[in-house]
């Protein structure tokens, strides 16, 4: 009986350890990447999103909001890898940028970044955003854009963007979402608002599942003659290149000669074309010197 109780206690301890390990694995590898469903602050969050100066490439589909700052590597990667898949599903990606405030006396944004954010909030210029994101951060000087520092109006716009990000983070924290950027907000098939702190790529698949976006998109093919098609050069193996001549090996071991081209038969009543000699002509003999008076000529 004593041995039975010992084995029972050991089995209970092992089972408890397996249960704890399974719960930890579920939370660590799956649950923490799931989005949260907004239940209490839907109207306030929707008002914040609609009142902000978002920018978009267009499309007019179901909106998906991406909130972040310019230096966020996760946000840049999400735009590059996931936004084309969302567009293929008819989703319109709307981007909202803000300049991070100073933290413990250290600036987390540059003057060029603040000027660009203010310009985007005022003009919502998608072309400017494309030029900005296509330029390395260290090389971007915001040339031609009015400075936000020292400008009351543009400085207020930068501060409004920071207040927007802070208010949005506060509303989402009440829903149990930790603030990490990019923040992504969308509505699923049933119309429920969902939010995700999508700094980790393992959380992106939940968004694709909700919006029926493909996991992969094929590279579009370019038709021949399209201006976007790469140039074709003869001899590169493409169908447009010129064919190489077919050579016939003679039986006597001499140099091969090209095969006659089809369609080059002589017309009736004309002499046939003489074939080229198989061997090269005999070279002429060198001239001999001749003496005339005191001069030798060659």
C-alpha positions in Angstrom: 0.0 0.0 0.0 2.8 2.4 0.8 4.4 1.8 -2.6 1.1 2.5 -4.2 0.8 5.9 -2.5 4.4 6.7 -3.5 3.8 5.9 -7.1 0.5 7.8 -7.1 2.2 10.9 -5.7 5.0 10.7 -8.2 2.5 10.3 -11.1 0.6 13.4 -9.7 3.7 15.4 -9.6 4.7 14.4 -13.1 1.2 15.2 -14.4 1.2 18.6 -12.7 4.6 19.3 -14.2 3.4 18.4 -17.7 0.3 20.5 -17.3 2.3 23.5 -16.2 4.8 23.0 -19.0 2.0 22.7 -21.6 0.3 25.8 -20.3 3.6 27.8 -20.4 4.3 26.6 -23.9 0.8 27.6 -25.0 1.2 31.0 -23.6 4.8 31.5 -24.7 4.5 30.2 -28.3 0.9 30.9 -29.3 -1.4 32.9 -27.0 0.9 35.9 -26.5 0.9 36.5 -30.2 -2.8 36.5 -30.6 -4.6 39.8 -31.1 -7.1 41.2 -28.6 -10.7 41.9 -29.3 -11.6 45.5 -28.3 -14.8 45.3 -26.2 -15.0 48.5 -24.1 -13.4 51.3 -26.0 -14.4 50.6 -29.6 -16.1 54.0 -30.3 -13.3 56.0 -28.7 -10.6 54.2 -30.6 -12.6 54.5 -33.9 -12.9 58.2 -33.3 -9.2 58.6 -32.7 -8.4 56.7 -35.9 -10.8 58.7 -38.1 -9.7 62.0 -36.7 -6.0 61.3 -37.3 -4.2 62.2 -40.5 -3.5 58.8 -41.9 -1.9 58.3 -45.3 -2.6 55.5 -47.8 -1.8 54.4 -51.3 -5.6 54.0 -52.0 -7.6 51.0 -52.8 -10.9 51.8 -51.0 -11.2 48.4 -49.4 -11.6 47.4 -45.7 -9.3 49.7 -43.7 -6.4 48.4 -41.6 -4.5 51.0 -39.5 -0.8 50.7 -39.0 0.5 53.0 -36.2 4.2 53.5 -35.6 7.3 55.6 -36.0 9.8 55.9 -38.8 12.8 54.1 -37.1 10.7 51.0 -36.3 12.4 48.1 -38.0 9.3 45.8 -37.3 7.0 48.4 -39.0 9.2 48.7 -42.1 9.3 44.9 -42.4 5.6 44.6 -42.0 4.9 47.1 -44.7 7.3 45.4 -47.1 6.2 41.8 -46.5 2.6 41.9 -45.4 1.0 45.0 -47.0 1.1 43.5 -50.5 -0.7 40.4 -49.3 -3.4 42.6 -47.7 -3.8 44.6 -50.8 -4.3 41.3 -52.8 -7.2 40.6 -50.4 -8.8 44.0 -51.0 -7.6 45.7 -47.8 -6.6 49.3 -47.7 -3.6 49.9 -45.4 -3.7 53.2 -43.6 -0.5 54.4 -42.0 -0.3 56.8 -39.1 3.2 58.1 -38.1 4.2 60.0 -35.0 7.5 61.4 -33.6 8.4 59.8 -30.3 8.7 62.2 -27.4 11.9 62.7 -25.4 12.6 60.1 -22.8 14.5 60.9 -19.6 16.0 64.0 -21.3 17.1 62.0 -24.4 15.7 62.8 -27.8 14.1 59.8 -29.6 13.4 61.7 -32.8 15.4 64.0 -35.1 14.5 67.4 -36.4 14.1 66.0 -39.9 11.8 63.3 -38.6 9.6 65.9 -36.7 9.4 68.1 -39.8 8.4 65.2 -42.0 5.8 64.0 -39.6 4.3 67.4 -39.4 4.3 67.7 -43.2 2.5 64.3 -43.5 -0.1 65.2 -41.0 -0.8 68.5 -42.8 -0.7 67.3 -46.4 -1.2 63.5 -46.2 1.2 63.3 -49.2 1.8 59.6 -50.0 4.6 60.5 -52.5 6.5 62.2 -49.7 6.1 59.1 -47.5 7.4 56.9 -50.2 10.5 59.1 -50.7 11.1 59.1 -47.0 10.9 55.4 -46.5 13.0 54.7 -49.6 15.8 56.9 -48.1 18.0 55.6 -45.3 17.3 57.3 -42.0 20.7 58.8 -41.7 20.6 60.3 -45.2 17.2 61.9 -44.8 17.5 65.6 -44.3 13.9 66.7 -45.0 15.1 69.1 -47.7 12.5 71.6 -48.8 10.2 70.8 -45.8 9.5 73.6 -43.3 11.0 72.8 -39.9 8.7 71.9 -37.0 11.1 73.1 -34.3 10.5 76.8 -33.6 7.3 76.8 -35.5 4.2 77.0 -33.3 1.8 75.6 -35.8 3.9 72.6 -37.0 5.2 72.0 -33.4 1.6 71.7 -32.3 0.9 69.2 -35.1 3.9 67.0 -33.9 2.5 67.2 -30.3 -0.9 66.2 -31.5 0.5 63.1 -33.1 2.2 62.2 -29.8 -1.0 62.8 -27.9 -2.8 60.6 -30.3 -0.3 57.7 -29.8 -0.5 58.1 -26.0 -4.3 58.1 -25.9 -4.5 55.1 -28.2 -2.0 53.2 -26.2 -3.9 54.0 -23.0 -7.2 52.7 -24.5 -5.6 49.5 -25.7 -3.8 48.9 -22.4 -7.3 48.8 -20.8 -8.1 46.0 -23.2 -5.0 44.0 -22.0 -2.7 44.8 -24.9 0.9 45.8 -24.2 2.1 48.7 -26.3 4.6 47.6 -28.9 5.0 49.0 -32.3 3.7 48.7 -34.9 0.1 48.8 -33.5 -2.3 47.3 -36.0 -6.1 47.7 -35.7 -8.7 46.2 -38.0 -12.1 44.6 -38.0 -12.7 40.9 -38.7 -15.4 39.2 -40.8 -18.0 39.7 -38.1 -17.2 43.4 -37.6 -15.4 43.1 -34.3 -12.5 45.5 -33.7 -9.2 43.8 -33.1 -5.8 45.1 -32.2 -2.3 43.7 -32.3 1.1 44.8 -31.0 2.7 43.2 -34.0 6.4 43.6 -33.3 6.9 39.8 -33.7 6.2 38.2 -37.2 4.5 35.3 -35.5 1.5 37.5 -34.8 1.0 38.4 -38.5 -0.7 35.2 -39.5 -3.7 36.0 -37.3 -4.3 39.2 -39.3 -4.1 37.3 -42.6 -6.6 34.7 -41.3 -9.1 37.4 -40.2 -8.9 39.2 -43.5 -8.6 36.2 -45.9 -5.3 37.4 -47.1 -3.0 34.9 -48.9 0.1 33.7 -47.2 2.1 34.2 -50.4 1.7 36.2 -53.6 3.2 35.4 -56.9 5.5 37.7 -58.7 3.6 39.3 -61.5 4.7 38.3 -65.0 5.6 40.9 -67.5 4.4 40.4 -71.1 6.9 40.8 -74.0 7.0 44.3 -75.3 5.9 45.8 -72.0 8.0 48.9 -71.1 8.6 47.3 -67.7 10.1 44.1 -69.3 13.8 43.7 -69.0 15.8 44.3 -72.3 16.5 41.3 -74.5 19.9 41.0 -76.2 20.7 38.6 -79.1 22.5 35.5 -77.9 21.2 35.4 -74.4 19.0 32.4 -75.0 15.7 34.2 -75.2 13.2 33.5 -78.1 13.8 36.9 -79.6 17.5 36.3 -80.1 19.0 35.3 -83.5 19.6 31.6 -84.1 23.1 30.3 -84.4 24.1 28.8 -87.8 24.1 25.0 -88.2 27.5 23.8 -89.3 28.1 20.7 -91.3 31.2 18.6 -90.7 32.8 17.6 -94.0 34.0 14.0 -94.5 37.6 15.0 -95.4 38.2 16.6 -92.0 38.5 20.2 -93.4 37.0 23.2 -91.7 33.2 23.0 -91.4 31.1 25.3 -93.6 27.7 26.8 -92.8 24.7 24.9 -94.1 22.8 26.6 -96.9 20.0 28.9 -95.6 16.5 27.7 -96.7 14.9 29.8 -99.3 18.1 30.9 -101.1 17.9 28.7 -104.2 18.9 30.5 -107.4 16.2 31.8 -109.7 15.5 29.8 -113.0 17.8 30.8 -115.8 20.6 32.0 -113.5 23.9 30.3 -112.8 24.1 28.5 -109.6 26.1 30.0 -106.8 29.5 28.5 -106.6 30.3 26.9 -103.3 33.2 28.2 -101.2 36.4 26.2 -101.5 37.0 23.8 -98.7 40.7 24.7 -98.5 42.2 28.1 -98.3 43.9 29.5 -101.5 47.6 29.0 -102.1 49.5 32.2 -101.1 51.3 34.1 -103.7 55.1 33.9 -104.0 57.0 36.8 -102.5 58.6 39.2 -105.1 62.2 38.7 -105.9 64.7 41.6 -105.7 65.8 43.2 -109.0 69.0 45.3 -109.4 68.8 48.5 -111.5 72.0 50.5 -111.6 73.0 51.2 -108.0 69.6 50.8 -106.3 67.9 47.6 -105.2 64.1 47.7 -105.5 61.6 45.3 -104.1 
